[in-house]
């Protein structure tokens, strides 16, 4: 089991630690619901140093990214971030990721912790362009400072005007007295905020400074449990649950990051799928009757016929109702459609809604 540079700090703070993607990670400190509300209303800090980071450098770095990524990275400019996925050869998704353009010959890819080796091998396999690739995952720490008070809480630590940073942009600079911190206006919570990339040796200094600066704003440490409920309320996909090697980006509602203005891995087959239409779709749903949907529960129609499966589900802390995501046959995917979740052999009524959940 790997540790992050801050594992001892989490243990001292009384975090409940769990194995996640090969790392020893904090799942909660004071309870998922309380931590969830902290991020929605104030500001919270996640240690997400388990995520993977690759640097791609060279004259053909963009060509390699264009080959393996579904999105059009030629639209990026220095300091801009893009969400994308890595299609595989069989219609599924190797991973979803963020692409950072540092300059016209240098990019950083941020990938899911459980897929670091798999993604590295996949991109390397397509690197016929002579691009210099470096895996900096093991030496990079990442803090996600999320919530409506994040900019205010962090502003005293940097000369960068955080409040004026546009969503999905980043800057590099001095932060909390540490040189070369990458400050990114991104996150996985829908609550706004920033992600801070730093060398491992400075992780504790950064953590301490962030908590001191945020004290007046009610800042708290937040575990992976609340990260999951926060992203689910927004309808953000989690790799391994809502998307995987067998789900098409078009089925998953990721057509907006699948650009057919260029050739990429398996683009012809995905274009054909777009033309013919998908047979199943990833939908959001809320429970009408009492019951909490869980991963892999069956979704059925009024007659009990199987029409799909739940990929993610929870009792929403903010909304006080049970919500979920799942794949259903195309004819049941329309907003407002009545579906049923099979919970302990009982058909529990739900309806299709469009995320983010309200």
C-alpha positions in Angstrom: 0.0 0.0 0.0 1.4 3.4 -1.0 1.2 6.5 1.2 0.9 10.1 0.2 3.3 12.7 1.6 0.4 13.6 4.0 -0.7 10.2 5.2 0.7 10.7 8.7 -1.1 14.0 9.0 -4.4 12.4 8.1 -3.9 9.7 10.8 -3.0 12.4 13.4 -6.2 14.2 12.5 -8.2 11.0 13.3 -9.1 10.1 9.7 -10.6 6.8 8.9 -8.1 5.3 6.4 -9.0 2.9 3.7 -7.2 1.3 0.7 -8.0 3.1 -2.5 -6.3 2.6 -5.9 -3.3 1.1 -4.1 -3.0 4.0 -1.7 -3.8 4.4 2.0 -6.4 7.2 1.8 -8.7 9.1 4.2 -12.3 8.3 3.6 -13.7 10.5 6.3 -12.7 12.6 9.3 -15.9 13.7 11.1 -18.5 12.0 8.9 -19.4 12.2 5.2 -22.5 14.3 5.5 -20.8 17.0 7.6 -17.8 17.1 5.3 -20.1 17.2 2.2 -21.9 20.3 3.7 -18.6 22.0 4.5 -17.6 21.9 0.8 -21.0 23.0 -0.4 -21.3 25.9 2.0 -17.7 27.0 2.9 -14.4 25.3 2.0 -12.7 21.9 2.4 -9.4 20.3 1.5 -8.9 17.0 -0.1 -5.6 15.2 -0.4 -5.8 13.7 -3.9 -2.1 13.1 -4.3 -2.9 9.6 -5.5 -3.8 11.0 -8.9 -1.3 10.4 -11.7 0.6 13.1 -13.6 2.5 12.7 -16.9 4.6 15.4 -18.6 4.6 15.1 -22.5 7.3 17.3 -24.1 8.5 17.8 -27.7 7.6 19.2 -31.1 5.0 16.4 -31.6 3.5 16.4 -28.1 0.2 17.8 -29.4 0.2 15.2 -32.2 0.4 12.4 -29.6 -2.3 13.9 -27.5 -4.6 14.3 -30.5 -4.1 10.7 -31.4 -5.0 9.2 -28.0 -7.5 11.8 -26.8 -11.1 12.1 -27.8 -11.2 15.9 -27.4 -9.5 18.5 -29.7 -6.4 19.6 -27.8 -5.5 22.0 -30.6 -8.0 24.4 -29.1 -5.9 24.7 -25.9 -3.7 27.8 -25.2 -1.0 28.3 -22.6 -2.7 28.1 -19.1 -5.8 26.3 -20.4 -7.1 22.9 -19.2 -9.3 20.4 -21.1 -11.4 17.4 -20.0 -11.1 14.4 -22.3 -11.1 10.6 -22.5 -8.8 8.0 -23.9 -10.8 5.8 -26.2 -9.7 2.2 -26.6 -9.8 0.1 -29.8 -13.2 -1.6 -28.9 -15.5 1.3 -28.3 -14.8 1.7 -24.6 -12.7 4.1 -22.5 -9.2 3.5 -21.2 -9.6 6.5 -18.8 -10.9 10.0 -18.4 -8.3 12.7 -17.8 -7.4 16.4 -17.8 -5.0 17.9 -20.3 -3.0 21.0 -19.3 -1.2 23.0 -21.9 1.9 24.5 -20.3 3.3 25.7 -23.6 3.1 24.7 -27.2 5.6 21.8 -26.7 4.8 20.9 -23.1 1.6 19.3 -21.7 0.6 17.7 -18.4 -1.9 14.9 -18.3 -3.7 14.2 -15.1 -5.1 10.6 -14.9 -7.0 8.5 -12.4 -4.9 6.8 -9.6 -6.1 3.3 -10.4 -5.1 3.7 -14.1 -1.6 5.2 -13.9 0.3 2.2 -15.2 -2.4 1.3 -17.7 -2.6 4.8 -19.1 1.2 5.2 -19.3 1.4 1.9 -21.3 -1.4 2.9 -23.5 0.0 6.4 -24.4 3.5 5.0 -24.7 2.2 2.4 -27.2 0.9 5.2 -29.4 4.0 7.4 -29.0 5.4 7.0 -32.5 6.1 10.7 -32.5 9.3 10.7 -30.4 7.6 12.6 -27.6 9.6 12.7 -24.3 7.3 11.3 -21.6 7.9 11.6 -17.9 5.7 10.0 -15.1 5.9 12.5 -12.2 3.1 10.9 -10.2 5.2 9.6 -7.4 6.9 12.9 -6.7 3.8 15.1 -7.1 1.3 16.0 -4.3 -2.1 17.5 -5.1 -4.5 19.3 -2.8 -8.1 20.1 -3.9 -9.4 23.1 -2.0 -13.1 23.2 -2.9 -16.1 25.3 -1.9 -17.6 28.8 -2.4 -15.1 30.4 0.0 -12.0 28.8 -1.5 -10.7 31.9 -3.4 -11.2 34.1 -0.3 -9.6 31.6 2.0 -6.5 31.1 -0.2 -6.0 34.6 -1.5 -3.5 35.7 1.2 -1.1 32.9 0.1 -0.5 34.2 -3.4 -0.2 37.2 -5.6 -2.3 35.5 -8.3 -5.8 37.0 -8.4 -7.7 33.8 -7.7 -11.1 35.4 -7.9 -10.5 36.4 -11.6 -9.2 33.0 -12.7 -11.6 31.4 -15.3 -12.9 27.9 -14.8 -10.5 25.3 -16.3 -7.5 27.6 -16.5 -4.3 27.5 -14.4 -1.3 29.6 -13.5 2.2 28.7 -12.1 3.7 30.8 -9.4 4.7 31.3 -5.8 2.1 30.0 -3.3 2.5 29.9 0.5 6.1 30.8 0.0 6.7 27.8 -2.3 8.0 28.4 -5.8 6.5 26.8 -8.9 3.1 25.7 -7.5 0.6 25.0 -10.3 -2.7 26.6 -9.3 -5.6 25.2 -11.3 -9.2 26.5 -11.2 -10.6 22.9 -11.5 -12.2 20.4 -9.3 -14.6 17.4 -9.0 -17.2 18.8 -6.6 -19.2 21.4 -8.5 -18.6 23.7 -5.6 -15.8 25.8 -7.2 -12.3 26.1 -6.0 -8.7 25.2 -6.9 -6.4 22.3 -7.2 -2.8 22.9 -6.1 0.1 20.7 -7.6 3.3 20.8 -5.6 6.5 18.6 -5.2 6.1 16.1 -2.3 8.7 17.8 -0.2 6.6 20.9 0.0 3.2 19.1 0.6 3.2 19.5 4.4 4.2 23.2 4.2 1.3 23.8 1.7 -1.2 21.9 3.8 -0.3 23.8 7.0 -0.4 27.2 5.2 -3.8 26.4 3.6 -5.3 25.5 6.9 -3.9 28.5 8.7 -5.1 30.9 6.0 -8.5 29.2 5.8 -9.2 29.1 9.6 -11.4 32.1 9.6 -13.5 30.6 6.8 -14.2 27.3 8.5 -11.8 25.3 6.5 -11.9 21.5 7.2 -10.1 18.4 5.9 -12.4 16.3 3.7 -12.2 12.6 2.8 -12.9 10.5 -0.3 -16.4 9.6 0.9 -17.7 13.2 0.6 -15.8 13.6 -2.7 -18.0 10.8 -4.1 -21.3 12.2 -2.9 -20.3 15.7 -4.1 -19.4 14.5 -7.6 -22.5 12.3 -7.9 -24.8 15.3 -7.1 -23.2 17.0 -10.1 -23.5 13.9 -12.4 -19.7 13.7 -12.8 -18.6 10.3 -14.0 -16.3 8.1 -11.8 -14.0 5.8 -13.7 -14.6 2.2 -12.8 -18.3 2.9 -11.9 -19.9 5.0 -14.6 -17.3 4.6 -17.3 -14.9 1.9 -18.1 -13.3 -0.2 -20.8 -16.7 -1.4 -22.0 -18.7 1.9 -22.0 -18.6 4.1 -25.0 -18.1 7.9 -24.5 -21.2 8.5 -26.5 -23.3 6.2 -24.3 -21.8 7.9 -21.2 -22.9 11.4 -22.4 -19.4 12.4 -23.2 -20.1 13.3 -26.8 -19.2 16.9 -25.9 -15.5 15.8 -25.4 -15.6 13.5 -28.5 -14.6 15.6 -31.5 -14.7 14.1 -34.9 -12.9 17.1 -36.5 -9.7 15.0 -36.2 -8.6 11.3 -36.3 -8.0 9.6 -33.0 -8.0 6.0 -31.7 -11.1 4.2 -32.8 -12.7 7.5 -34.1 -14.2 5.8 -37.2 -16.1 3.3 -35.1 -17.3 6.0 -32.7 -18.4 8.1 -35.6 -20.4 5.2 -37.0 -22.0 4.7 -33.5 -22.9 8.4 -33.4 -24.5 8.1 -36.9 -26.5 5.0 -36.0 -27.3 6.0 -32.4 -26.5 4.3 -29.2 -28.5 1.4 -27.7 -28.0 2.4 -24.1 -27.4 5.7 -22.3 -26.1 6.8 -19.0 -28.9 8.6 -17.1 -29.4 10.3 -13.8 -32.4 9.3 -11.7 -33.9 10.2 -8.4 -35.9 7.8 -6.2 -39.6 8.4 -5.9 -40.2 5.5 -3.4 -38.0 4.9 -0.4 -34.7 3.1 -1.1 -31.1 3.8 -1.8 -29.7 2.7 -5.1 -26.3 1.0 -5.1 -23.6 0.1 -7.7 -24.7 -2.8 -9.9 -28.3 -2.9 -8.7 -30.6 -3.9 -11.6 -32.8 -1.3 -13.3 -36.2 -2.8 -14.5 -39.3 -1.6 -16.2 -42.9 -1.7 -14.8 -43.1 -5.4 -15.7 -39.9 -6.3 -14.0 -37.9 -6.7 -17.3 -34.2 -5.8 -17.0 -33.4 -2.6 -18.8 -30.1 -1.6 -17.3 -28.0 -1.3 -14.1 -27.1 1.3 -11.5 -23.5 2.6 -11.8 -23.5 5.0 -8.8 -26.0 5.8 -6.1 -26.3 7.4 -2.7 -28.5 9.3 -0.3 -27.7 12.9 -1.3 -26.6 14.9 1.8 -27.5 18.3 0.2 -30.8 17.3 -1.3 -32.0 14.8 1.3 -33.1 12.3 -1.3 -31.7 9.2 -2.9 -30.1 9.7 -6.3 -28.2 7.7 -8.8 -26.7 7.2 -12.2 -27.0 4.1 -14.5 -27.2 2.8 -18.0 -30.6 2.1 -19.4 -31.9 1.0 -22.8 -32.3 4.1 -25.1 -36.1 4.1 -25.0 -36.1 4.6 -21.2 -33.5 7.4 -21.2 -35.9 10.3 -21.7 -36.2 12.8 -18.9 -39.2 12.1 -16.8 -39.3 8.3 -17.7 -40.5 6.0 -14.9 -38.0 3.3 -14.0 -37.6 0.9 -11.1 -34.5 -0.1 -9.1 -34.5 -3.7 -7.9 -33.6 -3.5 -4.2 -33.7 -6.9 -2.4 -36.1 -8.2 -5.0 -38.4 -5.3 -4.6 -39.2 -2.9 -7.5 -38.6 0.6 -6.1 -39.9 3.5 -8.3 -37.6 6.2 -9.6 -37.7 8.7 -12.4 -35.1 9.9 -14.9 -33.7 13.4 -14.3 -31.0 15.4 -15.9 -27.9 16.0 -13.7 -26.8 18.1 -11.9 -29.4 16.9 -9.4 -31.6 19.6 -7.8 
